[in-house]
Structures are given as C-alpha cells and as structure tokens.
C-alpha cells in the first residue's frame, strides 16, 4: 500500500534519466560485455554487508537529488506531530534492518509516502492532512518501513526493464558514479514503481506486526483501504494506487489478525475508536538547500 509503490514522475527528470540511459546504450558493446562479466563476478563475491553499503549509498544519492530539487522540508511544526509516530516505529522495527531509519517530510501535491534503500522514509506533507486518524498514518509508515526491511525496492529496480544489464554494466565501469546513476534512475521511477500484489501483501502483514509492536492499532491499515474505496483516484496515496480497492489485501490482514489473537486481539476493529489526527493548517515549512 504505502510500497515507494507507484507514483508521479517529474517529466524533466524522466527525460534526463532517459538521456543518461541512451548515452550508455551508445557504449562499445565489447566494453559493456566485459563490464557485465566483471559485474556478475563481483556480485557473486559480494557479502550481505557490501550489499547493505550499496543500499546506503544509493539512499544518500536519492536524498541529495531530493534536496537539490528543494523538496525536503528541513523544519516545520508538522514534524512535531510526525516524530512521536516515527520514533515508535523506529524502536519497534530497527532491529530488523542494518541501518538507521530516518523520517523526512517532503512537499508534493499528492498524499504519499515512500522509502528508499538505506533506511530513509519520506512522508509527503499532504498525507498528514489526508489521513483521518493516527493509526492510519502509522499503518502507512509501517508499511513503507516493511518495504525497506524486505529490500523490495532494490529487488524491483533490478527487475525494471529500463535497468537493462548493459546499462548497469556500463555504470559499474564508472566506479563511484554507479550509485549516482542508479539513484537518478530510482528517483525517476519513485513515482511509477508498482510492486506485485504478493509484495504489497507481505509489506501489509509485516507492517501490521510493526504497528502492533508500537502500540498503534494495526486496523488502521484496514481502515485506510476501506476509506479509499470511494476516494477520487487523484486523492489516493500512491502507496495504494496500484490496487486501492483490493479486498484481497484487507482479507489477508483480517486473517492474519484472527490467526494471531494474542497479538491483535486487544486492538479495536472499529474505525471510530481511532484517535483523530489533527495537524496545524497552513503550517510554515523551511526547505533544505
């Protein structure tokens, strides 16, 4: 649902990404083939820590690109309302990921949240005005954190047709610039990534577990799905836009709750029990530059 999992793309950014790709397509095929051979060998030799380090590097590059675009909010009263939820989620989920989770507000028109490799979670300011209660927001963030725990974005990026092996191989030849290139490609797709139904459901389940561990009501995720059934398409957070009315995901969550009564039995399924989430209207925002 909240799976840095389908979103809008800046057209200029998209054209830039394609230009980079086209440039690599002009690389000498022999050089690219050699690079691919080396890449496969290096990949086989890499251990988990090295892979994790690559995630951090790519995540930092994405942060740098968002900063350059002036989207990251450095300070705002909205952080006062986001921070307690983010802190609780971090305490519950941090042991499941090797790098610290960090939450940032960003400014975009459409309510959304997305996570990048390396532990950064980005929350669009308009999402804070979109959710009805604290548990819905917590559910969204727990879902996104779960994508990071599962390394879903890295896996999906590898499957994207635009990340052809020859581009990746050519990028490896460039050494330190490889992560920068992949970050550009990732940013160009952050708003168009579409996770499979199975991947989304897995993030839902893990997200509900994280929510329960924090003390936030995991039913918030279910309530959010249900609220989106009648929502305008342009109002639906991108984390849900792939299957916003997918009853299967609601059914899977409810089954998970029933199968684990010792964990979920104490939570009230009535959406009226959720604590209303109220944010400061027209809150000032200072952007990171």
Secondary structure, 3 states (H helix, E strand, C coil): CCCCCCCCCCHHHHHHHHHHHHHHHCCCHHHHHHHHHHHHHHHHHCCHHHHHHHHHHHHHHHHHHHHHCCCEEEEECHHHHHHHHHHHHHHHHHHHCCCCCEEEEECCCCCCEEECCCCEEEEEHHHHHHCCEHHHHHHHHHHHHHHHHCCHHHHHHHHCCCCCHHHHHHHHHCCCHHHHHHHHHHHHHCCCCCCCHHHHHHHHHHHHHHHHHHCCCCHHHHHHHHHHHHCCHHHCCCCCCCCCCCHHHHHHHHHHHHHCHHHHCCCCCCHHHCCECCCCCCCCEEECC
